[in-house]
Amino acid sequence: MLKNLFRKQEYITVSSKQLKDKEFIPNIPNGKWINCKKCKSIIYLEDLKNDDYVCPNCNYHFNISAKERINQIFDKDSFIEMFQEIKVTNPLEFPGYEEKLKKAEQKSDLDEGVLCGVGNINSKKVATAIMDSNFMMGSMGSAVGERITRIIEYATQNKLPLIIFTASGGARMQEGIISLMQMAKTSAALAKHNEAGLLYISVLTDPTTGGVTASFASLGDVILAEPNALIGFAGPRVIEQTIKQKLPEGFQRAEFLLQHGFIDKIVERKDMKETLYKIINCTEKKRSQVCNCTEKKRSQVCNAPKKSDLKCAWEKVCLARMAERSKTMEYINEIFTDFIELHGDRCFGDDKSIIGGIALLGDIPVTVIGEQKGKNIKENMERNFGMPNPEGYRKALRLMKQAEKFNRPIITFIDTPGAYPGMGAEERGQGEAIARSICEMSNLKVPIICVVIGEGSSGGALAIGVGDRIVMLENAVYSILSPEGFASILYKDSGKAKEAAENMKITAKDLQKFKIVDKIIEEPESGVQDDFGNVANNLKVYITDEIQELELLSKEELIDERYKKFRKIGQSELV
């Protein structure tokens, strides 16, 4: 008796081999356990709820209701629902539509496929629309479109940031052309919200397809997605039936869209609230004086000649190219806080040779962009040796235009042997991308500080180098092209690169004489990596001081002074 009382409880065990065959999958007790759709593992439902409905074994993100989303994202008891008086109708008098709506209400405990309202995220007030795929797959009919439009208009009128969580199969077929027109209605409302200079974050969840993808889902200032979310215009079944081809694994998933430049970031559900807060904070945080730099700090940022100034130009080229030399990401991590990297050009891809995002410089929200080399072969292959493709420059320009909208200063870090000269880059418009970036930078209505941290070469460097202030590290170089390329063209011998480097006048000291460079930041004779913390701090002090000075100018004065800066370059050499 006692033996049976204390006998160990036997649990269902299922091998991964068995799970591949449906006939081996056991019956799951209703209401207590659930079967993961991806890995087929059996999960205790209460544990799943505690993990935000994310499978602990394979990280599959289960679909959740709008009400569950509210509980996860918004501060407790802060959400207030709005516009629930807007009810669905049957504009086409479509047969059986009313019955289908009643069934959807019973299934979802909702009266429509979206909840709208206002709430707080870590005390930050936002307007939001949250779609729910449990109600007719979150399809967008006239009531859904009207509710979303109303909350967008409310956000615009009350100068609130807007977040829309999408989960939809697209336009609602039973409402025909009326449903289609909701795409125009919601997009037009967002255009007014954008014109008002307000933040819109689009969060794409599984699934987001059809007319929703082709309207408000794709129009965010920042577009986030949950892992493995299905995102596309035409659904997989429609595509396969149309083109008669089997789609590749992972096609139209969030990871696919990130790779192809259409979303900024994939965010785990557990991290979503904090990520949203950081983005809002970097957009709305009021500017304040970061620091009143002491004379001691200021004296560290100087142009006094040192021993390293005696190095020849070729030695500086070698120092600038050193694998161990500090790269853009190291400066970002050292100088800024709360950096959130954003991805993609919204057209073709995400170029890893250029990184960019939003961050805080003390209390100042800024946009940071830089060319990123690697420190070993593997990293350099991933970063294309710091040589951007057109999509890299288009990503940079997209982020710069976003900075202008939210009045954020821009800091760029230049470190590239040049733009990538490949055939694909030419086919995708390398020259146009560089030209567009240079042109647009000249007219941006926010302060721009450009920092040459290593090798700055050709139009590939200048594409992110049109700024109000240009600063160089002491052992950095900046040139029309590489010394090897210069020697090949003018001397017909790339072996004369050392001689070319001297004649090209490419050092920081040379460029300061030409009035191209405004400030030189000292670094150790052996390279910045030997005293990186101090060099980065000196650079931070300089950037902070210059931003505070530039922000005293009006937008018109800022653009005019930037124009004059570049207009004067080379004039003194003319007869």
Secondary structure, DSSP 8 states (H G I E B T S, - for coil): -HHHHT---------HHHHTSGGG-----TTTEEE-TTT--EEEHHHHHHTTTB-TTT--B----HHHHHHHHS-TT--EEE-TT-----TT--TTHHHHHHHHHHHHS-SSSEEEEEEEETTEEEEEEEE-TTTGGG-B-HHHHHHHHHHHHHHHHTT--EEEEEEE-SB-GGGHHHHHHHHHHHHHHHHHHHHTT--EEEEEEEEEEHHHHTTGGG--SEEEE-TT-BEESS-HHHHHHHH-----TTTTBHHHHHHTTS-SEE--HHHHHHHHHHHHHHHH----------HHHHHHS-----GGGGS-HHHHHHHHH-TTS--HHHHHHHH-EEEEE----SSS---TTEEEEEEEETTEEEEEEEE---SSHHHHHHTGGG---HHHHHHHHHHHHHHHHTT--EEEEEEES-S---HHHHHTTHHHHHHHHHHHHTT-SS-EEEEEEEEEEHHHHHTT---SEEEEETT-EEESS-HHHHHHHHTS-GGGHHHHHHHHT-BHHHHHHTT--SEEE---TT-GGGGHHHHHHHHHHHHHHHHHHHTTS-HHHHHHHHHHHHHHTTGGG--
